[in-house]
Every structure is written in structure tokens, then in C-alpha cells.
Amino acid sequence: MAKFRIEQSKVNAKSVNRTIRMKEETFDKLMKLSSENHTSFNKVVLECIEYALKHM
């Protein structure tokens, strides 16, 4: 399985707004990843989802 990494250059022109709920510890991990990678929380969540979908 390919290693997960956060792409810095991807920009999506079209998007859909959604509200999601998650465990507080999951939120904290995602926030830490966004801080460590100098990118937005949203970008980290999108990258995680895309990675998971590719590797199902």
C-alpha cells in the first residue's frame, strides 16, 4: 500500500460544503497534521478521504 502523504499543490476548483462529526481525538490528530504540514485542516481531511478511497 502506498504511503500517505499530504500533497501541497493540489487545488480543487469545485467543491461541496458538508458538515461532519468526528471524535475529539480524531479532530486533534488532524489538527496536529495540518499544523505540522503547514496546510489547512480541510486539506488534510480531503487528502485522508482521497487516500482511503483509492486504497479500498
N, C-alpha and C positions, 0 to 999 in steps of 0.2 A: 504494500500500500504506500502511496506517495506521502511524503511528509507534509504536514500542514504548514503553510506559511502565508503571511498576510501580504497581498500584492499592494504596492503603493501607487501604481499608475492607473489602475482601472477606474474609469468614470462611467457611471450609468446615466444616460440622458433621460430615460423614462423610468419612473418609479411609482409604487403604490404605497400609500400610507396604511399602516396597520398598528394596532396596539397588541402587545403580547405580555403575558405574565410569566415570570420565572422565579425560581428560588433565589433568595437573597445571596446565597453563596455562589450561585452561577453568575449573577449580576456582578458580584465583587471580582470574580475571576476575569470576566470580560472587561471590566473597567481597568483592571491591572494590565491586561494585554494591550488595551488601547493606549494606556499611558506609556508602557514600555516600547511600543512601536510608533509613538508619536502620530497616532491616527485617531479618527473618531470612533466612538462606541458603535455607532451604526455600521461603519465599515467593517469592524471586527465581527459583528453579528452576521452581516451579509457573507463575509468570507467563510465563516464557520458553516453557515447553511449551504452555501455552494459546494464546499468541500464534502460535507456529509452526503449531499445529493449525488455527487459524482461517484462516491465510493459505497453506494448502497448495493 
